[in-house]
Structure formats: structure tokens, C-alpha cells
Amino acid sequence: MQQSLIIKPATIQTHLPSKESKLRTAISRLTFNISDIDGLFPGFKAGDFAVLYGPQSLTSLTSLLSLRAQLPSRLGGLESDVVFIDCASSSSLSNMGHSERVHGMRVYTAYRLTSLIMEKLQEAIDTCDAKLVVISDIAGPFLHENLDDQEARTVYNQIMSSLANLSKKHQIIIIASYLPHESSRRNSILQEITSAKAGTVLRFTKTPYTKEVELEKHPSYMLGVADLTSENQALTDFLNSVKDSPNYFLM
């Protein structure tokens, strides 16, 4: 029997912020530390809910952000643990080495992802005092053919609203990636919902000849496009300096 994705209102988190979350110190800006990107987009700030569109290689950038968040503030980090949600093994976290400060959760179905975001994510954030949450390929589980179109759209809209509210309420950064999927009406609708709910939207495009990043949406930064010329080298240099890797548990 197919499980319903709808979360009853009574199960949605409505309690007041915990004492720990109220006392969470203000966080500094989190940048990619890649000059081509930073010149266009100065970085993520507390309260941001951002979405990154791009090819599969985008997962290397979300891994980079997860690593940078752990660094001391003097080195441009947040001095923070990270909650990383990997949808259907879409991420490259396994390439980062071992780090007890990355709390990895792997989900394979829309039902599990919905339950995690609506019922367990706030507790995970409070438990490790994380200032960054990363969700890899957030729409992936909702594009499976075994899901009803209307239910998928309704619940996806619900979890996106929950993430936007959570980032503001607890003054943390939440970054979700949206990877390529087969063109379909549902995929188009989910992209529309994603861009509408996110406060920041960055789109990475790659062709055989060019690589670009476009800042499509932001409440205060000037929108625009920048060529990417140093992405791979900067990322390689950073990853080569890291010696540790994340722990995972399955959902």
C-alpha cells in the first residue's frame, strides 16, 4: 500500500525555539572562497534559504561549503557542525574524508525526506548546534513516477515553506541543490516552487566551452552572471588540504 506523504498539522513543529537556538551566536558570511563566484555573490548569511541549480558536479561545491563551515571564523568559516541530507546518494560527501562535525543523513524516498524535514530536522540542528544545513538534490525523491502528481506538489511546497521558515526562525543557513532531471511537467512545477520559496537562487551552467554562475534571485545583492575560470582548481586545492570524512546514517 502506498504511504501518504501528507503530514498532519499536529505533527508539524510549532513549538517555540529552544533556549539553545535562542542563544546561538550570530554567524558570519559563508563564501565559496572561489574568486569568480565571490565577486558576484559575497556569500550566505544567517537566515538565508538558498537553492543552487546545476549539473551533477555541483555536489562538489556543496561539499566544499560543508567543509568551509567547519573552519574557524578567522579562516572564513562558521566554526560550526553541519547537517547534510543526501537524497538518494546524490552527493560526493564520501570524497571529503572523515569529520565528526558533519552529521550525514541519507534518504531515498519522498516519504522519508518529508518526515525528516518536518519532524526531525529542527532537533538535529539543536542537538549539534549546526549553523549550516545542506540538502543534496532536494527534488529528486519527489520526481518518482510512483508518486501522485498533486500529492507530490502539495507536500513539496509544504517542506519548502518549512525550510524557509526554519532558516529565518533559527538564523541558520540552509542550502539545497537542485540537480538535472528528465524534463517533465512535474519537474517544471517543482522548480517553480523551489525558486519561489528560496530567498537566494544561484544557477550554475556548464557547456563544452564555458562555465557560468548566475545570481537569479537575492533580496539585496545585485543580480548578474559571472564566468567560472578557477572553480576546479580552487576546489581541488581545498579538498587536498582536508584529511577528515563524514559519518552517515540511513533514513
ZAVOZA-362332 format. One record per atom (N, C-alpha, C): z, y, x; atom name. Coordinates in nm, 3 decimals. Each point is the difference from the previous one (the first is absolute). Layout:
BEGIN
> c3:c2:c1:name
> Z:Y:X:CA
...
END
This chain:
BEGIN
> c3:c2:c1:name
> 0.000:-0.119:0.085:N
> 0.000:0.119:-0.085:CA
> 0.000:0.125:0.089:C
> -0.084:0.097:-0.033:N
> -0.011:0.120:0.082:CA
> 0.125:0.087:-0.015:C
> 0.055:0.045:0.112:N
> 0.117:0.084:-0.004:CA
> -0.038:0.143:-0.034:C
> 0.078:0.064:-0.083:N
> -0.026:0.139:-0.035:CA
> 0.046:0.090:0.113:C
> -0.079:0.105:0.027:N
> 0.036:0.095:0.103:CA
> 0.090:0.110:-0.053:C
> 0.005:0.015:-0.133:N
> 0.072:0.113:-0.057:CA
> 0.149:-0.011:0.032:C
> 0.055:0.106:0.056:N
> 0.142:0.006:0.030:CA
> 0.068:0.073:-0.115:C
> 0.096:-0.063:-0.065:N
> 0.070:0.064:-0.110:CA
> 0.075:0.123:0.050:C
> 0.008:0.104:-0.082:N
> 0.067:0.123:0.043:CA
> 0.140:-0.022:0.053:C
> 0.072:-0.098:-0.054:N
> 0.138:-0.022:0.043:CA
> 0.009:-0.043:0.145:C
> -0.110:-0.057:0.054:N
> 0.004:-0.050:0.137:CA
> -0.047:0.105:0.100:C
> -0.057:0.111:-0.048:N
> -0.046:0.103:0.091:CA
> 0.121:0.077:0.052:C
> -0.001:0.029:0.129:N
> 0.115:0.065:0.060:CA
> 0.016:0.141:-0.055:C
> 0.113:0.027:-0.060:N
> 0.025:0.133:-0.055:CA
> 0.133:0.056:0.049:C
> 0.070:-0.077:0.088:N
> 0.130:0.046:0.043:CA
> -0.013:0.116:0.099:C
> 0.106:0.073:0.014:N
> 0.000:0.115:0.089:CA
> -0.009:-0.044:0.145:C
> -0.049:0.089:0.088:N
> -0.009:-0.035:0.142:CA
> 0.136:-0.040:0.056:C
> 0.000:-0.097:0.089:N
> 0.124:-0.045:0.062:CA
> 0.055:0.108:0.092:C
> 0.127:-0.014:0.033:N
> 0.062:0.096:0.092:CA
> -0.073:0.002:0.133:C
> -0.042:-0.120:0.044:N
> -0.071:-0.009:0.128:CA
> -0.132:0.076:-0.004:C
> -0.075:-0.014:-0.113:N
> -0.129:0.069:-0.007:CA
> 0.018:0.150:-0.009:C
> 0.110:0.046:-0.065:N
> 0.026:0.143:-0.009:CA
> 0.031:0.058:0.138:C
> 0.066:-0.082:0.083:N
> 0.040:0.047:0.131:CA
> -0.108:-0.020:0.105:C
> -0.112:-0.065:-0.038:N
> -0.107:-0.025:0.096:CA
> -0.050:0.133:0.057:C
> 0.000:0.012:0.127:N
> -0.037:0.127:0.062:CA
> -0.148:0.028:-0.020:C
> -0.031:0.130:0.001:N
> -0.140:0.041:-0.014:CA
> -0.081:-0.055:0.116:C
> -0.121:-0.045:-0.029:N
> -0.083:-0.059:0.105:CA
> -0.106:0.098:0.046:C
> -0.040:-0.015:0.122:N
> -0.102:0.086:0.056:CA
> -0.139:-0.050:-0.040:C
> -0.100:0.073:0.040:N
> -0.138:-0.038:-0.031:CA
> -0.041:-0.122:0.081:C
> -0.070:-0.094:-0.065:N
> -0.050:-0.121:0.067:CA
> -0.151:0.014:0.017:C
> -0.045:0.003:0.124:N
> -0.143:0.015:0.029:CA
> -0.059:-0.131:0.051:C
> -0.132:-0.006:0.002:N
> -0.069:-0.114:0.059:CA
> 0.005:0.007:0.153:C
> 0.022:0.119:0.055:N
> -0.006:0.023:0.144:CA
> -0.139:-0.032:0.055:C
> -0.100:0.027:-0.081:N
> -0.141:-0.013:0.039:CA
> -0.062:0.137:-0.023:C
> -0.046:0.064:0.106:N
> -0.038:0.141:-0.007:CA
> -0.103:0.030:-0.108:C
> -0.099:-0.088:-0.016:N
> -0.105:0.025:-0.099:CA
> 0.057:0.006:-0.141:C
> 0.097:-0.085:-0.030:N
> 0.062:-0.002:-0.133:CA
> 0.101:0.112:-0.013:C
> 0.084:0.019:0.101:N
> 0.106:0.099:-0.008:CA
> -0.053:0.143:-0.012:C
> -0.120:0.024:0.052:N
> -0.059:0.133:-0.013:CA
> -0.036:0.033:-0.144:C
> -0.029:-0.102:-0.079:N
> -0.033:0.017:-0.142:CA
> 0.124:-0.014:-0.088:C
> 0.083:-0.097:0.035:N
> 0.116:-0.035:-0.082:CA
> 0.125:0.001:0.087:C
> 0.086:0.104:-0.012:N
> 0.115:0.014:0.089:CA
> 0.109:-0.105:-0.016:C
> -0.008:-0.082:-0.105:N
> 0.095:-0.109:-0.011:CA
> 0.066:-0.012:-0.135:C
> 0.069:-0.113:-0.020:N
> 0.071:-0.030:-0.124:CA
> 0.141:0.060:0.006:C
> 0.047:0.048:-0.114:N
> 0.133:0.059:-0.007:CA
> 0.084:-0.070:-0.106:C
> 0.130:0.023:0.005:N
> 0.092:-0.060:-0.097:CA
> -0.046:0.032:-0.142:C
> 0.000:-0.102:-0.086:N
> -0.042:0.018:-0.137:CA
> -0.147:-0.029:-0.024:C
> -0.076:-0.030:0.106:N
> -0.144:-0.025:-0.014:CA
> -0.028:-0.141:-0.053:C
> -0.091:-0.010:-0.095:N
> -0.059:-0.127:-0.040:CA
> -0.148:0.011:0.033:C
> -0.045:-0.075:0.099:N
> -0.135:0.013:0.052:CA
> -0.078:-0.129:-0.014:C
> -0.131:0.014:-0.016:N
> -0.090:-0.115:-0.005:CA
> -0.109:0.018:0.104:C
> -0.025:-0.106:0.076:N
> -0.106:-0.002:0.101:CA
> -0.110:-0.095:-0.046:C
> -0.119:0.052:-0.024:N
> -0.115:-0.084:-0.030:CA
> -0.074:-0.029:0.129:C
> -0.053:-0.122:0.015:N
> -0.076:-0.028:0.119:CA
> -0.030:-0.147:0.018:C
> -0.072:-0.033:0.108:N
> -0.037:-0.139:0.028:CA
> 0.119:-0.083:0.044:C
> -0.022:-0.128:0.021:N
> 0.107:-0.091:0.038:CA
> 0.072:0.047:0.126:C
> -0.072:0.064:0.091:N
> 0.061:0.048:0.124:CA
> 0.106:0.107:-0.026:C
> 0.005:0.053:-0.121:N
> 0.103:0.097:-0.036:CA
> 0.140:-0.059:0.017:C
> 0.012:-0.131:-0.009:N
> 0.131:-0.063:0.014:CA
> 0.060:0.025:0.139:C
> -0.085:0.022:0.100:N
> 0.051:0.033:0.133:CA
> 0.072:0.134:-0.001:C
> -0.050:0.095:-0.082:N
> 0.063:0.130:-0.007:CA
> 0.133:-0.005:-0.075:C
> 0.008:-0.082:-0.105:N
> 0.128:-0.012:-0.070:CA
> 0.103:-0.071:0.088:C
> -0.047:-0.093:0.083:N
> 0.090:-0.064:0.097:CA
> 0.048:0.103:0.102:C
> -0.090:0.086:0.043:N
> 0.035:0.106:0.095:CA
> 0.108:0.091:-0.058:C
> -0.015:0.040:-0.126:N
> 0.099:0.086:-0.064:CA
> 0.135:-0.069:-0.010:C
> -0.003:-0.130:-0.027:N
> 0.124:-0.077:-0.009:CA
> 0.073:-0.003:0.133:C
> -0.075:-0.009:0.106:N
> 0.059:0.001:0.134:CA
> 0.051:0.139:0.037:C
> -0.078:0.102:-0.030:N
> 0.038:0.137:0.035:CA
> 0.127:0.043:-0.074:C
> 0.017:-0.048:-0.122:N
> 0.118:0.039:-0.078:CA
> 0.129:-0.044:0.066:C
> -0.005:-0.103:0.082:N
> 0.120:-0.052:0.065:CA
> 0.041:0.081:0.122:C
> -0.091:0.081:0.051:N
> 0.027:0.075:0.122:CA
> 0.105:0.108:-0.022:C
> 0.069:0.042:0.106:N
> 0.091:0.114:-0.012:CA
> -0.076:0.127:-0.038:C
> 0.070:0.094:-0.061:N
> -0.066:0.123:-0.044:CA
> -0.061:0.077:0.117:C
> 0.061:-0.009:0.117:N
> -0.053:0.072:0.116:CA
> -0.137:-0.054:0.042:C
> -0.033:-0.122:-0.045:N
> -0.131:-0.058:0.030:CA
> -0.091:0.002:-0.122:C
> 0.039:0.076:-0.102:N
> -0.085:0.014:-0.118:CA
> 0.025:-0.103:-0.109:C
> 0.109:-0.077:0.012:N
> 0.030:-0.101:-0.101:CA
> 0.101:0.046:-0.101:C
> 0.041:-0.091:-0.087:N
> 0.098:0.028:-0.104:CA
> 0.136:-0.062:0.029:C
> 0.008:-0.075:0.111:N
> 0.123:-0.073:0.033:CA
> 0.044:-0.084:-0.120:C
> -0.094:-0.074:-0.056:N
> 0.026:-0.066:-0.128:CA
> -0.052:-0.142:-0.004:C
> 0.065:-0.080:-0.086:N
> -0.057:-0.129:-0.038:CA
> -0.118:0.024:-0.094:C
> -0.082:-0.104:-0.017:N
> -0.120:0.009:-0.083:CA
> -0.004:-0.119:-0.095:C
> -0.030:0.024:-0.126:N
> -0.028:-0.107:-0.095:CA
> -0.151:-0.014:-0.010:C
> -0.052:-0.118:0.031:N
> -0.145:-0.023:0.002:CA
> -0.034:-0.111:-0.099:C
> -0.080:0.032:-0.101:N
> -0.042:-0.097:-0.100:CA
> -0.145:-0.038:0.028:C
> -0.020:-0.125:0.032:N
> -0.132:-0.053:0.035:CA
> -0.056:-0.077:-0.119:C
> -0.103:0.055:-0.064:N
> -0.060:-0.066:-0.116:CA
> -0.106:-0.100:0.044:C
> 0.026:-0.127:-0.027:N
> -0.096:-0.109:0.027:CA
> -0.046:-0.003:0.145:C
> 0.094:0.016:0.092:N
> -0.031:-0.009:0.144:CA
> -0.111:0.094:0.042:C
> 0.005:0.122:-0.052:N
> -0.105:0.098:0.030:CA
> 0.025:0.078:0.127:C
> 0.124:-0.003:0.052:N
> 0.036:0.088:0.111:CA
> -0.014:-0.069:0.135:C
> 0.013:0.082:0.105:N
> -0.006:-0.050:0.137:CA
> 0.137:0.010:0.067:C
> 0.106:-0.002:-0.080:N
> 0.134:0.012:0.057:CA
> 0.031:-0.108:0.101:C
> -0.059:-0.117:-0.019:N
> 0.029:-0.110:0.092:CA
> -0.045:0.030:0.142:C
> -0.083:0.103:0.016:N
> -0.048:0.037:0.134:CA
> 0.093:0.098:0.071:C
> 0.108:0.043:-0.067:N
> 0.081:0.107:0.057:CA
> 0.110:-0.048:0.093:C
> 0.034:-0.128:0.001:N
> 0.113:-0.049:0.077:CA
> 0.127:0.000:-0.083:C
> 0.119:-0.028:0.052:N
> 0.120:-0.023:-0.082:CA
> 0.088:0.125:-0.009:C
> 0.036:0.040:-0.122:N
> 0.089:0.113:-0.019:CA
> 0.088:-0.024:-0.121:C
> 0.129:0.003:0.020:N
> 0.093:-0.019:-0.111:CA
> 0.006:0.121:-0.092:C
> -0.066:0.108:0.037:N
> 0.004:0.122:-0.082:CA
> -0.114:0.004:-0.102:C
> -0.091:-0.096:0.004:N
> -0.104:-0.010:-0.102:CA
> 0.038:-0.114:-0.094:C
> 0.023:0.033:-0.124:N
> 0.042:-0.097:-0.101:CA
> -0.122:-0.037:-0.083:C
> -0.063:-0.112:0.036:N
> -0.127:-0.039:-0.061:CA
> 0.016:-0.084:-0.124:C
> -0.078:0.030:-0.102:N
> -0.003:-0.078:-0.123:CA
> -0.146:-0.032:-0.029:C
> -0.028:-0.125:-0.024:N
> -0.138:-0.042:-0.026:CA
> -0.012:-0.049:-0.143:C
> -0.093:0.055:-0.076:N
> -0.021:-0.039:-0.140:CA
> -0.146:-0.039:-0.019:C
> -0.022:-0.092:-0.095:N
> -0.136:-0.049:-0.024:CA
> -0.052:0.025:-0.141:C
> 0.087:0.038:-0.091:N
> -0.042:0.018:-0.139:CA
> 0.043:0.136:-0.052:C
> -0.071:0.045:-0.105:N
> 0.036:0.127:-0.064:CA
> 0.139:-0.009:-0.060:C
> 0.035:-0.116:-0.053:N
> 0.132:-0.017:-0.059:CA
> 0.110:0.021:0.104:C
> -0.016:-0.060:0.118:N
> 0.101:0.013:0.106:CA
> 0.007:0.144:0.052:C
> -0.116:0.064:0.016:N
> -0.001:0.136:0.049:CA
> 0.068:0.094:-0.100:C
> -0.028:-0.020:-0.128:N
> 0.062:0.083:-0.104:CA
> 0.151:-0.018:0.000:C
> 0.046:-0.125:0.005:N
> 0.143:-0.028:0.002:CA
> 0.067:0.064:0.121:C
> -0.065:-0.011:0.114:N
> 0.057:0.056:0.123:CA
> 0.015:0.151:-0.010:C
> -0.107:0.069:-0.042:N
> 0.003:0.146:-0.004:CA
> 0.096:0.051:-0.107:C
> -0.003:-0.062:-0.118:N
> 0.079:0.051:-0.112:CA
> 0.147:-0.041:0.004:C
> 0.030:-0.112:0.065:N
> 0.135:-0.053:-0.009:CA
> 0.073:-0.013:0.133:C
> -0.072:-0.005:0.113:N
> 0.066:-0.032:0.126:CA
> -0.022:0.101:0.111:C
> -0.101:0.084:-0.013:N
> -0.035:0.088:0.112:CA
> 0.109:0.102:0.031:C
> 0.055:0.062:-0.103:N
> 0.104:0.101:0.024:CA
> 0.118:-0.060:0.075:C
> 0.040:-0.121:-0.038:N
> 0.112:-0.066:0.067:CA
> -0.033:-0.027:0.147:C
> -0.125:-0.043:0.026:N
> -0.041:-0.027:0.138:CA
> 0.004:0.128:0.084:C
> -0.044:0.110:-0.059:N
> 0.002:0.129:0.071:CA
> 0.142:0.041:0.032:C
> 0.089:-0.011:-0.099:N
> 0.139:0.040:0.020:CA
> 0.072:-0.089:0.101:C
> -0.031:-0.130:-0.004:N
> 0.068:-0.095:0.087:CA
> -0.026:0.030:0.147:C
> -0.123:0.031:0.034:N
> -0.033:0.025:0.142:CA
> -0.016:0.148:0.031:C
> 0.025:0.086:-0.100:N
> -0.013:0.145:0.016:CA
> -0.138:0.037:0.056:C
> -0.103:-0.061:-0.058:N
> -0.138:0.023:0.045:CA
> -0.049:0.138:-0.042:C
> -0.070:0.066:0.089:N
> -0.063:0.128:-0.032:CA
> -0.150:-0.014:-0.020:C
> -0.052:-0.122:0.019:N
> -0.143:-0.025:-0.019:CA
> -0.020:-0.133:-0.070:C
> -0.085:0.001:-0.101:N
> -0.046:-0.122:-0.067:CA
> -0.152:-0.004:0.013:C
> -0.052:-0.114:0.043:N
> -0.145:-0.019:0.012:CA
> -0.039:-0.117:-0.089:C
> -0.106:0.018:-0.080:N
> -0.051:-0.107:-0.085:CA
> -0.147:-0.022:0.037:C
> -0.029:-0.119:0.051:N
> -0.135:-0.030:0.046:CA
> -0.086:-0.058:-0.113:C
> -0.112:0.065:-0.029:N
> -0.096:-0.043:-0.103:CA
> 0.067:-0.010:-0.138:C
> 0.049:0.110:-0.047:N
> 0.082:0.001:-0.121:CA
> -0.073:-0.048:-0.124:C
> -0.130:0.024:-0.010:N
> -0.074:-0.038:-0.122:CA
> -0.048:-0.145:0.003:C
> -0.001:-0.062:0.117:N
> -0.055:-0.134:0.014:CA
> 0.047:-0.100:-0.104:C
> 0.131:-0.016:-0.019:N
> 0.048:-0.100:-0.097:CA
> -0.041:0.028:-0.144:C
> -0.035:0.125:-0.032:N
> -0.035:0.036:-0.138:CA
> -0.149:-0.015:-0.029:C
> -0.077:-0.046:0.098:N
> -0.145:-0.015:-0.018:CA
> -0.042:-0.145:-0.024:C
> 0.098:-0.090:-0.009:N
> -0.032:-0.140:-0.025:CA
> -0.052:-0.019:-0.142:C
> -0.097:-0.089:-0.016:N
> -0.063:-0.021:-0.130:CA
> 0.093:-0.061:-0.104:C
> 0.108:-0.064:0.045:N
> 0.089:-0.066:-0.097:CA
> 0.093:0.098:-0.070:C
> -0.010:0.129:0.032:N
> 0.081:0.102:-0.066:CA
> -0.078:0.067:-0.111:C
> 0.068:0.028:-0.108:N
> -0.060:0.075:-0.110:CA
> -0.022:0.145:0.043:C
> -0.118:0.055:-0.033:N
> -0.036:0.135:0.044:CA
> 0.102:0.105:-0.044:C
> 0.033:-0.001:-0.128:N
> 0.090:0.103:-0.053:CA
> 0.139:-0.011:0.060:C
> 0.052:-0.122:0.013:N
> 0.132:-0.019:0.057:CA
> 0.002:0.043:0.146:C
> -0.105:-0.036:0.075:N
> -0.007:0.038:0.141:CA
> 0.002:0.152:0.015:C
> -0.079:0.069:-0.081:N
> -0.004:0.147:0.009:CA
> 0.134:0.062:-0.038:C
> 0.059:-0.051:-0.107:N
> 0.126:0.057:-0.047:CA
> 0.112:-0.016:0.102:C
> 0.014:-0.120:0.054:N
> 0.109:-0.026:0.093:CA
> -0.027:0.068:0.135:C
> -0.125:0.004:0.043:N
> -0.033:0.068:0.126:CA
> 0.037:0.148:-0.011:C
> -0.033:0.060:-0.111:N
> 0.036:0.140:-0.024:CA
> 0.152:0.017:0.006:C
> 0.072:-0.098:-0.055:N
> 0.146:0.004:-0.002:CA
> 0.059:-0.005:0.141:C
> -0.050:-0.091:0.084:N
> 0.058:-0.011:0.134:CA
> -0.038:0.120:0.087:C
> -0.118:0.057:-0.024:N
> -0.038:0.118:0.077:CA
> 0.088:0.119:-0.036:C
> 0.033:0.014:-0.127:N
> 0.092:0.106:-0.041:CA
> 0.138:-0.023:0.060:C
> 0.044:-0.126:0.002:N
> 0.129:-0.034:0.057:CA
> 0.008:0.037:0.147:C
> -0.107:-0.028:0.076:N
> -0.001:0.032:0.142:CA
> 0.001:0.151:0.024:C
> -0.076:0.074:-0.081:N
> -0.003:0.146:0.013:CA
> 0.139:0.058:-0.027:C
> 0.065:-0.051:-0.102:N
> 0.135:0.048:-0.034:CA
> 0.102:-0.039:0.106:C
> -0.012:-0.122:0.052:N
> 0.094:-0.050:0.100:CA
> -0.005:0.083:0.128:C
> -0.121:0.035:0.043:N
> -0.013:0.079:0.123:CA
> 0.066:0.137:-0.015:C
> -0.019:0.064:-0.115:N
> 0.060:0.132:-0.021:CA
> 0.151:-0.009:-0.019:C
> 0.043:-0.096:-0.080:N
> 0.141:-0.013:-0.034:CA
> 0.086:-0.025:0.123:C
> -0.050:-0.083:0.093:N
> 0.077:-0.038:0.118:CA
> -0.047:0.069:0.127:C
> -0.101:0.088:-0.014:N
> -0.051:0.076:0.114:CA
> -0.035:-0.091:0.117:C
> -0.082:-0.101:-0.031:N
> -0.054:-0.090:0.102:CA
> -0.151:0.011:-0.003:C
> -0.064:-0.061:0.097:N
> -0.146:-0.006:0.006:CA
> -0.045:-0.137:-0.048:C
> -0.093:-0.003:-0.095:N
> -0.061:-0.126:-0.043:CA
> -0.150:0.011:0.022:C
> -0.053:-0.094:0.077:N
> -0.143:-0.001:0.033:CA
> -0.060:-0.132:-0.045:C
> -0.103:0.007:-0.085:N
> -0.070:-0.120:-0.046:CA
> -0.144:0.004:0.049:C
> -0.050:-0.115:0.043:N
> -0.142:-0.007:0.036:CA
> -0.078:-0.064:-0.113:C
> -0.125:0.043:-0.015:N
> -0.090:-0.055:-0.101:CA
> -0.124:-0.048:0.075:C
> -0.012:-0.132:0.015:N
> -0.108:-0.058:0.079:CA
> -0.123:-0.027:-0.087:C
> -0.117:-0.026:0.060:N
> -0.123:-0.022:-0.078:CA
> 0.008:-0.128:-0.083:C
> -0.053:0.006:-0.120:N
> -0.010:-0.115:-0.089:CA
> -0.134:0.006:-0.072:C
> -0.040:-0.111:-0.056:N
> -0.127:-0.005:-0.071:CA
> -0.005:0.106:-0.109:C
> -0.113:0.067:-0.007:N
> -0.016:0.106:-0.099:CA
> 0.011:-0.056:-0.141:C
> 0.083:0.063:-0.082:N
> 0.018:-0.042:-0.139:CA
> 0.059:0.116:-0.078:C
> -0.006:-0.009:-0.132:N
> 0.057:0.105:-0.083:CA
> 0.151:0.010:0.022:C
> 0.067:-0.116:0.013:N
> 0.144:0.003:0.021:CA
> 0.035:0.065:0.133:C
> -0.075:-0.033:0.103:N
> 0.025:0.059:0.131:CA
> -0.015:0.153:-0.007:C
> -0.101:0.048:-0.070:N
> -0.021:0.145:-0.014:CA
> 0.117:0.064:-0.073:C
> 0.048:-0.065:-0.105:N
> 0.111:0.054:-0.078:CA
> 0.128:0.003:0.084:C
> 0.025:-0.107:0.076:N
> 0.119:-0.003:0.083:CA
> -0.004:0.108:0.109:C
> -0.120:0.025:0.053:N
> -0.013:0.108:0.098:CA
> 0.029:0.136:-0.063:C
> -0.045:0.019:-0.122:N
> 0.028:0.126:-0.070:CA
> 0.150:0.019:-0.021:C
> 0.066:-0.107:-0.042:N
> 0.145:0.007:-0.020:CA
> 0.070:0.030:0.132:C
> -0.044:-0.067:0.106:N
> 0.060:0.016:0.132:CA
> -0.009:0.144:0.048:C
> -0.120:0.057:-0.008:N
> -0.019:0.137:0.047:CA
> 0.075:0.101:-0.086:C
> 0.013:-0.030:-0.129:N
> 0.072:0.092:-0.090:CA
> 0.150:0.000:0.028:C
> 0.057:-0.115:0.031:N
> 0.144:-0.011:0.019:CA
> 0.045:0.043:0.139:C
> -0.083:-0.019:0.100:N
> 0.038:0.035:0.137:CA
> -0.002:0.150:0.020:C
> 0.094:0.050:0.079:N
> 0.000:0.141:0.034:CA
> -0.092:0.030:0.117:C
> -0.020:-0.100:0.087:N
> -0.087:0.014:0.117:CA
> -0.101:-0.114:0.000:C
> -0.128:0.033:0.020:N
> -0.105:-0.101:0.006:CA
> -0.084:0.024:0.125:C
> -0.004:-0.102:0.086:N
> -0.085:0.001:0.119:CA
> -0.101:-0.113:-0.011:C
> -0.126:0.031:0.030:N
> -0.106:-0.102:-0.008:CA
> -0.065:-0.016:0.138:C
> 0.007:-0.123:0.052:N
> -0.061:-0.033:0.129:CA
> -0.131:-0.074:-0.025:C
> -0.108:0.048:0.061:N
> -0.130:-0.064:-0.016:CA
> -0.057:-0.035:0.137:C
> -0.072:-0.112:0.004:N
> -0.055:-0.048:0.126:CA
> -0.140:-0.053:-0.023:C
> -0.095:0.049:0.080:N
> -0.137:-0.050:-0.001:CA
> -0.032:-0.046:0.142:C
> -0.117:-0.063:0.021:N
> -0.035:-0.041:0.138:CA
> -0.005:0.117:0.098:C
> -0.010:0.123:-0.053:N
> -0.019:0.115:0.088:CA
> 0.116:0.101:-0.003:C
> 0.076:0.003:-0.107:N
> 0.104:0.102:-0.012:CA
> 0.130:-0.058:-0.058:C
> 0.108:0.070:0.029:N
> 0.130:-0.027:-0.062:CA
> 0.057:0.135:-0.041:C
> 0.043:0.010:-0.126:N
> 0.051:0.126:-0.050:CA
> 0.127:-0.021:-0.080:C
> 0.080:0.103:-0.009:N
> 0.114:0.001:-0.090:CA
> -0.011:0.126:-0.085:C
> 0.021:-0.015:-0.131:N
> -0.005:0.113:-0.092:CA
> 0.136:0.015:-0.068:C
> 0.054:0.120:0.004:N
> 0.119:0.032:-0.078:CA
> -0.049:0.043:-0.138:C
> 0.010:-0.091:-0.098:N
> -0.054:0.024:-0.133:CA
> 0.098:0.074:-0.091:C
> 0.129:-0.019:0.025:N
> 0.100:0.058:-0.091:CA
> 0.128:0.028:0.076:C
> 0.056:0.118:-0.019:N
> 0.130:0.034:0.056:CA
> 0.050:0.126:-0.069:C
> 0.129:0.010:-0.028:N
> 0.050:0.117:-0.073:CA
> -0.003:0.130:0.079:C
> -0.006:-0.007:0.134:N
> 0.006:0.124:0.078:CA
> -0.097:0.007:0.118:C
> -0.038:-0.112:0.060:N
> -0.092:0.005:0.114:CA
> -0.143:0.029:-0.046:C
> -0.076:0.063:0.088:N
> -0.140:0.025:-0.029:CA
> -0.079:-0.131:0.004:C
> -0.081:-0.025:-0.101:N
> -0.079:-0.123:-0.005:CA
> -0.119:0.011:0.094:C
> -0.049:-0.115:0.049:N
> -0.114:0.002:0.091:CA
> -0.029:-0.136:0.058:C
> -0.094:-0.003:0.095:N
> -0.046:-0.124:0.063:CA
> 0.005:0.016:0.151:C
> 0.036:-0.107:0.071:N
> 0.002:0.003:0.146:CA
> -0.064:-0.127:0.054:C
> -0.073:0.013:0.110:N
> -0.057:-0.115:0.069:CA
> 0.110:-0.071:0.078:C
> -0.008:-0.134:0.005:N
> 0.096:-0.078:0.076:CA
> -0.067:-0.048:0.128:C
> 0.051:0.047:0.111:N
> -0.058:-0.039:0.129:CA
> 0.099:-0.075:0.088:C
> 0.131:0.014:-0.028:N
> 0.101:-0.057:0.089:CA
> 0.087:-0.104:-0.069:C
> -0.032:-0.037:-0.125:N
> 0.088:-0.088:-0.079:CA
> 0.033:-0.130:0.071:C
> -0.105:-0.072:0.043:N
> 0.025:-0.133:0.056:CA
> 0.078:0.007:0.130:C
> -0.032:0.096:0.088:N
> 0.068:0.008:0.128:CA
> 0.146:0.039:-0.019:C
> 0.025:0.097:-0.090:N
> 0.137:0.043:-0.023:CA
> 0.083:-0.114:-0.056:C
> -0.056:-0.074:-0.093:N
> 0.072:-0.111:-0.062:CA
> 0.026:-0.110:0.102:C
> -0.101:-0.032:0.081:N
> 0.016:-0.105:0.102:CA
> 0.110:0.038:0.100:C
> -0.002:0.127:0.044:N
> 0.102:0.045:0.095:CA
> 0.139:-0.012:-0.059:C
> 0.013:0.034:-0.128:N
> 0.132:-0.004:-0.063:CA
> 0.048:-0.143:-0.016:C
> -0.088:-0.088:-0.050:N
> 0.040:-0.138:-0.023:CA
> 0.034:-0.070:0.130:C
> -0.069:0.035:0.108:N
> 0.028:-0.063:0.128:CA
> 0.137:0.038:0.054:C
> 0.057:0.110:-0.053:N
> 0.132:0.044:0.047:CA
> 0.113:-0.062:-0.080:C
> -0.033:-0.075:-0.104:N
> 0.101:-0.060:-0.087:CA
> 0.019:-0.146:0.037:C
> 0.124:-0.043:0.009:N
> 0.027:-0.137:0.041:CA
> 0.066:-0.085:-0.108:C
> 0.038:0.066:-0.109:N
> 0.070:-0.076:-0.104:CA
> -0.093:-0.032:-0.121:C
> 0.034:-0.105:-0.111:N
> -0.080:-0.027:-0.125:CA
> 0.084:-0.023:-0.126:C
> -0.057:0.027:-0.122:N
> 0.082:0.003:-0.120:CA
> 0.041:-0.136:-0.051:C
> 0.108:-0.003:-0.078:N
> 0.040:-0.120:-0.071:CA
> -0.062:0.003:-0.138:C
> -0.035:-0.117:-0.054:N
> -0.060:-0.008:-0.132:CA
> 0.085:-0.086:-0.092:C
> -0.003:0.028:-0.127:N
> 0.042:-0.101:-0.098:CA
> -0.098:0.007:-0.115:C
> -0.021:-0.113:-0.065:N
> -0.102:-0.012:-0.105:CA
> 0.060:0.031:-0.136:C
> -0.085:0.056:-0.085:N
> 0.041:0.026:-0.139:CA
> -0.097:-0.076:-0.091:C
END
